[in-house]
Structures are given as structure tokens and as C-alpha cells.
Amino acid sequence: KKLYYKHGDSFVSVKARDSLQQSLRFKYLLECFQLKNHHKILDVGCGLGDFLKYLRKNNLKCKYLGVDFLSEFINLTKKKI
């Protein structure tokens, strides 16, 4: 919560080293799970919804549900997406 209030809508708020590291992690997840358009994803600890943005950027139309224990993350993500 402290990181969110300090950095706002930033990869730093979810403890990613930088945006490149975060993007590489998402790419690795896609490769490991061989995600396809018909798959369903439950993103526990979704943070600021960056994985959903990554999926959309890569034209994957998976059914996605993100959950997080910080209401600030969820509220901001609902506004963004």
C-alpha cells in the first residue's frame, strides 16, 4: 500500500524492477502456459492489471479475472480498463 501511495500507477508499486522485467515475466507466462484465446485466466495478485493490458496488446482474447487484496489496485484498474 505504501508503494502505491508513493508511486501511483507504476510498475514500482507492484515491486517490479522495471517495465522491461515486468514485460519479460508476462512473455514467459504466455510461453509456459501456451495461452490461447479460449483460455480462462484467474490472476491472483493482479496488481494494477498490467498482465491484462499485456494480453490485449498481444491480441489474446482470454477470459480474464484479476483479484488483489489491495482495493486501491482494484479501483484504479477498474477506472483504467
C-alpha positions, 0 to 999 in steps of 0.5 A: 500500500505504501508503494502505491501511495508513493508511486501511483500507477507504476510498475514500482508499486507492484515491486517490479524492477522495471517495465522491461522485467515486468514485460519479460515475466508476462512473455514467459507466462504466455510461453509456459502456459501456451495461452490461447484465446479460449483460455480462462485466466484467474490472476491472483495478485493482479496488481494494477492489471498490467498482465491484462493490458499485456494480453490485449496488446498481444491480441489474446482474447482470454477470459480474464479475472484479476483479484488483489487484496489491495482495493486501491489496485482494484479501483484504479484498474477498474477506472483504467480498463 
